[in-house]
Amino acid sequence: MKTETKTAPKSAAHTTTAPLSRQSEMPFGRINYLLMIAGVGVIFLGFIIMSFDKTEFGFGFLGLTLGPIVTMAGFLLEFVAILRKPV
């Protein structure tokens, strides 16, 4: 005959759980999302500007200078939008 040993259940006093005092917040604020959308728009604008260059192989001012600067400005705006502290 087998004997089974039962262990006493753990009391609730030993478990520590923090009560949820407030709702979870969004990771970004409204301004952050607007800046992200604007950044994506500026990136697309930079690529569109680069496509307007009609010189051979895109070696003109639009393809080599203005378009990449606008595109990098869009990526910089995305960086700022992510790191900006929500209000």
C-alpha positions as CSV (number, residue, x, y, z in Angstrom):
1,M,0.0,0.0,0.0
2,K,1.3,3.4,-1.0
3,T,1.1,6.3,1.4
4,E,0.7,9.8,-0.1
5,T,2.0,12.8,1.7
6,K,0.1,16.0,1.2
7,T,1.8,19.3,1.5
8,A,0.0,22.3,2.9
9,P,-1.0,25.0,0.4
10,K,1.1,28.1,0.5
11,S,-0.7,30.9,2.3
12,A,-1.6,34.1,0.5
13,A,0.6,36.1,2.9
14,H,3.8,34.8,1.2
15,T,2.9,35.9,-2.3
16,T,3.6,39.5,-3.1
17,T,1.8,41.1,-6.1
18,A,1.6,44.7,-6.7
19,P,-2.0,45.9,-7.3
20,L,-2.6,47.7,-10.6
21,S,-3.2,51.2,-9.5
22,R,-3.6,52.8,-13.0
23,Q,-4.2,51.8,-16.5
24,S,-1.2,51.1,-18.7
25,E,-0.2,54.0,-20.7
26,M,0.6,54.2,-24.4
27,P,4.4,54.2,-25.1
28,F,4.2,57.3,-27.2
29,G,2.1,60.4,-27.0
30,R,0.0,62.0,-29.7
31,I,2.8,64.4,-30.7
32,N,5.2,61.4,-31.1
33,Y,2.9,59.7,-33.5
34,L,2.4,62.9,-35.5
35,L,6.2,63.4,-35.8
36,M,6.6,59.7,-36.9
37,I,4.0,60.2,-39.6
38,A,5.7,63.4,-40.7
39,G,9.1,61.7,-40.7
40,V,7.8,58.9,-43.0
41,G,6.3,61.6,-45.3
42,V,9.7,63.5,-45.4
43,I,11.5,60.2,-46.2
44,F,9.1,59.5,-49.1
45,L,9.5,63.1,-50.3
46,G,13.3,62.6,-50.4
47,F,12.9,59.5,-52.6
48,I,10.5,61.3,-54.9
49,I,12.9,64.2,-55.2
50,M,15.7,61.8,-56.1
51,S,13.4,60.2,-58.8
52,F,12.9,63.6,-60.4
53,D,16.6,63.9,-61.4
54,K,16.7,63.5,-65.2
55,T,20.5,63.5,-65.6
56,E,22.2,60.3,-66.6
57,F,22.3,57.7,-63.8
58,G,20.9,60.3,-61.4
59,F,24.1,62.2,-61.0
60,G,22.5,65.7,-60.9
61,F,21.8,68.0,-58.0
62,L,18.4,66.4,-57.2
63,G,19.7,62.8,-57.1
64,L,23.0,63.4,-55.3
65,T,22.4,66.3,-53.0
66,L,18.9,67.5,-52.3
67,G,17.1,64.1,-52.3
68,P,19.5,62.4,-49.9
69,I,19.6,65.5,-47.5
70,V,15.8,65.5,-47.4
71,T,15.7,61.7,-46.8
72,M,18.3,62.0,-44.0
73,A,16.2,64.8,-42.5
74,G,13.2,62.4,-42.4
75,F,15.2,59.7,-40.6
76,L,16.4,62.4,-38.1
77,L,12.8,63.3,-37.5
78,E,11.9,59.7,-36.9
79,F,14.8,59.5,-34.4
80,V,13.5,62.6,-32.6
81,A,9.9,61.3,-32.6
82,I,11.0,58.0,-30.9
83,L,13.2,59.7,-28.3
84,R,10.9,62.6,-27.4
85,K,9.4,62.2,-24.0
86,P,5.6,62.0,-24.2
87,V,3.8,64.7,-22.4
